[in-house]
Amino acid sequence: MAHISSKVKFAVIGFGYIGMRHANTILSNESCELVALIDVKQQDPLAIEKYDVPFFFSLDAFFDSEIQADVITIASPNGLHAEHAMKCLNRGKHVVVEKPMALNKSDAEKMISTALSVNRQIFVVMQNRYAPPVTWIKGLLEKEQLGKIYLVQVNCFWNRDERYYKAGGWHGKQDMDGGPLFTQFSHFIDIIYWLFGDIINIQGRFKDYNHQTLTEFEDSGFVSFDFINGGMGTLNYSTAVWNQNLESSMTIIAANGSIKIGGQYMDKVEICNVKGYEMPENDHGASKGSVANHQYVIRNVVDVLNGRASIATNALEGLKVVDIIERIYNCKIHIYNQ
């Protein structure tokens, strides 16, 4: 694959909150050029004008324009990620795909097969990997400073109400959204996998407490599992929290100590009690949350396409997150409604 010697040219499909964040991140990187925005919906002309690039209502219209792009960033509804990615790959474009990579393992595998056949790259957005507390834990694990892992507990308690699940939107629809493990909490499932490896012996329960008129799936659940590498874990989650997000936290109990990171986005080290280890000062405090880390994703794309780095979250890892979520939802558990 030839290296890109000039600025990497990006188009963004899906111009909602996340698509806009991608567009802004691309514009802020001097090695990138934003060449087009794509969305099926009419946008505020003033919002489009400030980007000073052509706007298209479909991928086909963009391709017909023959505007040159190296990379298409896919921030469309979850249920369209696979379709849009394969269309872009087949037109010879690299793709950056927002989480989740797809809503089922079969579609994710098709994306990978397509990318291999056309010699193009898939970059999966899992920006929580760049959060300072998470990279710090990754370093401790790689150096085996924690010893044998006994127990990992992840709590994700967020607010998603009628302000988020708006009438006529795709959020809350099973075929487009997929549920909270895909849309809200796939980042944290990725962190579990990235830090501790694959899981087995999955059990769980799901319940819909206050979203019956808003969504087609559960709003709360708890899941238990074993790690293939040893130890066990739990994931407790909810989008039924009143008014505002409560926390996203991870507690690790290991042979050589205990760690807890918390805050709204796992952006603070709350406890570090590890045998023979003292955490450096001014090193792992609060960050600005996961949404602040897209700059690292785009920077990685530029570096990979210029032969300076490997993909931070590759397509096989994106596939694995989809596989884990699919197995959680298929673990013989019923959704209980009020």
C-alpha positions in Angstrom: 0.0 0.0 0.0 1.5 3.3 -1.1 2.2 6.0 1.5 0.3 9.3 1.3 2.8 12.0 0.8 0.5 15.1 1.0 -2.3 15.8 3.4 -4.7 12.9 4.1 -8.1 13.7 2.6 -11.2 12.8 4.7 -14.9 12.8 4.0 -17.3 12.3 6.8 -20.7 10.5 6.5 -23.1 11.1 9.3 -23.2 14.7 10.4 -24.6 14.4 13.9 -22.9 15.1 17.2 -20.1 12.6 16.6 -19.7 13.3 12.9 -19.3 16.9 13.7 -16.6 16.0 16.3 -14.8 14.0 13.6 -15.0 16.9 11.2 -13.6 19.4 13.8 -10.8 17.0 14.7 -9.8 16.6 11.0 -9.8 20.3 10.6 -7.6 20.8 13.6 -4.9 18.4 12.3 -2.5 20.1 9.9 -1.8 16.8 8.2 -5.5 16.3 7.2 -7.9 17.9 4.8 -11.6 17.7 5.1 -13.1 17.4 1.5 -16.8 16.7 2.0 -19.7 16.1 4.5 -22.4 13.5 3.8 -25.8 13.1 5.5 -29.3 12.1 4.4 -30.8 15.0 6.4 -30.9 18.6 5.5 -28.4 20.5 7.7 -28.3 24.0 9.0 -26.7 26.1 6.2 -24.7 28.1 8.8 -23.3 24.9 10.3 -22.2 23.6 6.9 -20.9 26.9 5.8 -18.3 27.1 8.5 -16.6 23.9 7.2 -16.4 25.4 3.7 -16.6 21.9 2.0 -19.3 20.4 -0.3 -22.3 18.7 1.3 -23.9 15.6 -0.2 -27.1 13.7 0.7 -25.7 10.2 -0.1 -22.5 8.3 -0.6 -23.4 7.7 -4.2 -23.7 11.5 -4.8 -20.4 12.0 -3.2 -18.7 9.4 -5.4 -20.4 10.7 -8.5 -18.8 14.1 -7.8 -15.3 12.5 -8.2 -14.0 14.5 -5.3 -10.8 12.7 -4.2 -10.7 11.3 -0.6 -8.3 8.8 1.0 -10.4 8.1 4.0 -14.2 8.0 4.7 -15.1 8.5 8.4 -18.4 6.6 9.1 -20.5 8.2 11.9 -23.8 7.2 10.5 -26.4 5.2 12.6 -25.0 1.9 14.0 -27.1 -0.3 11.7 -25.6 1.4 8.6 -21.9 1.1 9.5 -21.3 -2.2 7.7 -23.2 -1.1 4.5 -21.4 2.2 4.3 -18.0 0.7 5.1 -18.2 -1.9 2.4 -19.4 0.6 -0.1 -16.5 2.8 0.7 -14.0 0.0 0.7 -15.2 -1.2 -2.7 -14.5 2.3 -4.0 -10.9 2.0 -2.8 -11.2 4.1 0.3 -9.8 3.5 3.8 -12.5 3.7 6.4 -12.7 5.0 10.0 -15.8 3.5 11.6 -17.3 4.7 14.8 -18.2 2.2 17.5 -19.7 -0.3 17.1 -18.0 -1.6 14.0 -21.3 -3.4 13.1 -24.3 -4.8 14.9 -23.5 -8.4 14.4 -20.4 -10.6 13.9 -21.3 -11.7 10.4 -21.4 -8.1 9.1 -18.1 -7.3 10.8 -16.5 -10.4 9.2 -17.7 -9.2 5.8 -16.2 -5.8 6.3 -12.8 -7.4 7.1 -13.0 -9.7 4.1 -13.8 -6.8 1.9 -10.9 -4.7 3.3 -8.5 -7.5 2.7 -9.7 -8.1 -0.9 -9.2 -4.4 -1.8 -6.0 -3.8 0.3 -7.6 -1.1 2.4 -7.6 -0.4 6.1 -10.4 -0.3 8.7 -9.8 1.9 11.7 -12.3 1.2 14.5 -12.9 4.2 16.9 -12.3 3.1 20.5 -10.9 6.3 21.9 -11.2 5.3 25.5 -8.0 3.4 25.0 -6.2 6.7 25.1 -7.6 7.8 28.4 -4.6 8.3 30.8 -5.8 6.0 33.6 -6.5 3.2 31.1 -3.1 3.4 29.4 -1.6 3.5 32.9 -3.4 0.3 33.9 -2.3 -1.3 30.6 1.3 -0.5 31.5 1.0 -2.1 34.9 -0.5 -5.2 33.4 2.2 -5.5 30.7 4.9 -5.3 33.4 2.9 -7.8 35.5 3.0 -5.5 38.5 -0.5 -6.5 39.6 0.2 -10.2 39.6 -2.7 -12.6 39.1 -6.0 -11.0 38.4 -8.8 -12.1 40.7 -11.8 -9.9 40.1 -12.7 -7.0 37.7 -15.8 -5.0 38.3 -17.0 -2.4 35.7 -19.9 -0.1 36.5 -21.5 2.2 33.9 -24.5 4.2 35.1 -25.6 6.8 32.7 -28.6 8.9 31.9 -30.4 8.5 28.5 -34.0 9.8 28.5 -36.4 11.5 26.2 -33.8 14.2 25.5 -31.7 11.6 23.8 -34.3 9.2 22.4 -36.1 11.7 20.3 -39.2 10.8 18.3 -38.3 10.0 14.7 -34.6 9.4 15.4 -32.6 6.1 15.1 -31.6 5.9 18.7 -33.7 3.3 20.5 -34.5 1.3 17.4 -33.3 -2.3 17.6 -32.1 -2.5 13.9 -30.3 0.9 13.9 -29.2 1.3 17.6 -28.7 -2.3 18.8 -29.0 -1.5 22.5 -26.9 0.1 25.3 -24.1 -2.4 25.1 -23.6 -1.4 21.5 -24.3 2.3 21.6 -23.3 3.5 25.1 -21.0 0.8 26.6 -19.1 -0.9 23.8 -16.2 1.4 24.7 -16.0 -0.2 28.1 -16.4 -3.7 26.8 -13.4 -2.9 24.5 -11.4 -1.8 27.5 -12.2 -5.0 29.4 -11.1 -7.0 26.3 -8.0 -4.8 25.7 -6.8 -5.1 29.3 -7.7 -8.6 30.3 -8.5 -10.6 27.2 -11.5 -12.6 26.0 -14.4 -13.8 28.3 -16.3 -17.1 28.7 -19.0 -18.5 30.9 -21.2 -15.5 30.4 -24.3 -15.0 32.5 -26.6 -12.0 32.8 -29.9 -10.4 33.4 -31.5 -7.4 31.6 -34.5 -5.3 32.5 -36.3 -2.3 31.1 -37.2 0.1 34.0 -38.2 3.4 32.5 -37.6 3.2 28.7 -40.7 1.3 27.6 -42.0 4.2 25.5 -38.5 5.3 24.3 -36.6 2.1 23.2 -37.0 -1.4 21.9 -34.5 -2.9 24.3 -33.4 -3.0 28.0 -32.1 0.0 29.9 -30.3 -1.9 32.7 -28.4 -5.1 33.1 -25.7 -7.0 35.0 -23.4 -9.5 33.4 -20.9 -11.9 35.0 -18.1 -13.9 33.2 -14.8 -15.6 33.5 -11.6 -14.4 31.8 -9.8 -17.0 29.6 -6.6 -15.7 31.1 -7.8 -16.3 34.7 -10.0 -14.4 37.1 -13.6 -13.3 36.8 -15.5 -10.1 36.1 -18.8 -8.3 36.2 -20.3 -5.5 34.1 -23.2 -3.6 35.7 -24.8 -1.0 33.5 -27.8 1.3 33.2 -29.2 4.2 31.1 -32.1 4.6 33.6 -30.2 7.1 35.8 -32.2 10.2 36.5 -31.2 13.5 34.9 -27.4 13.1 34.4 -24.6 10.5 34.1 -23.5 9.0 37.4 -20.3 7.1 36.8 -18.1 4.8 34.7 -15.7 2.9 36.9 -13.5 -0.1 37.0 -12.2 -1.9 40.1 -9.4 -4.4 39.9 -8.6 -6.9 42.7 -5.3 -8.7 42.0 -2.7 -10.6 43.9 -0.4 -7.6 44.4 -3.0 -4.9 45.1 -6.1 -3.1 44.2 -6.9 -0.3 41.7 -10.0 1.8 41.1 -10.6 4.3 38.3 -13.8 6.3 38.1 -15.5 9.5 37.2 -18.0 9.8 34.4 -15.6 8.4 31.8 -13.1 6.4 33.8 -11.0 9.5 33.7 -9.7 9.6 37.3 -7.6 7.3 39.4 -9.4 6.9 42.7 -7.5 4.1 44.4 -4.0 2.8 43.8 -2.8 0.3 46.4 -0.2 -1.9 44.8 2.7 -3.8 46.5 6.0 -2.0 46.0 4.6 0.6 43.7 4.1 4.3 44.1 2.1 6.1 41.4 4.0 9.1 39.9 2.6 12.5 40.9 0.7 14.6 38.4 0.5 11.7 36.0 -2.9 10.0 36.0 -5.4 12.6 37.1 -8.6 13.7 35.5 -8.8 13.9 31.7 -11.5 15.5 29.6 -13.3 12.2 29.1 -13.5 9.8 26.1 -14.9 12.5 23.8 -11.6 14.4 24.0 -9.6 11.6 22.5 -10.7 11.6 18.8 -7.6 13.6 18.0 -5.5 10.5 18.8 -7.6 8.3 16.5 -7.2 10.7 13.6 -3.5 11.1 14.3 -3.1 7.3 14.2 -4.9 7.1 10.8 -2.4 9.7 9.4 0.6 7.8 10.9 -0.6 4.4 9.7 -1.2 5.6 6.1 2.3 7.2 6.1 3.9 4.0 7.4 4.8 5.4 10.8 2.6 3.3 13.1 0.3 0.3 13.3 -3.5 0.6 13.8 -4.4 1.4 17.4 -7.7 -0.5 17.2 -7.7 -2.8 14.2 -10.7 -4.5 12.6 -10.1 -7.8 14.3 -10.4 -6.1 17.7 -13.5 -4.3 16.5 -14.9 -7.6 15.5 -14.1 -9.1 18.9 -16.0 -6.4 20.7 -19.1 -7.1 18.5 -18.6 -10.8 19.1 -18.5 -10.3 22.9 -21.6 -8.1 22.9 -23.4 -10.6 20.7 -22.5 -13.4 23.1 -23.7 -11.4 26.1 -27.1 -10.7 24.5 -27.4 -14.4 23.5 -26.6 -15.9 26.9 -30.0 -17.4 27.5 -31.2 -14.4 29.4 -34.7 -12.9 29.0 -35.5 -9.2 29.1 -38.0 -8.5 31.9 -40.3 -5.6 31.5 -42.1 -3.8 34.3 
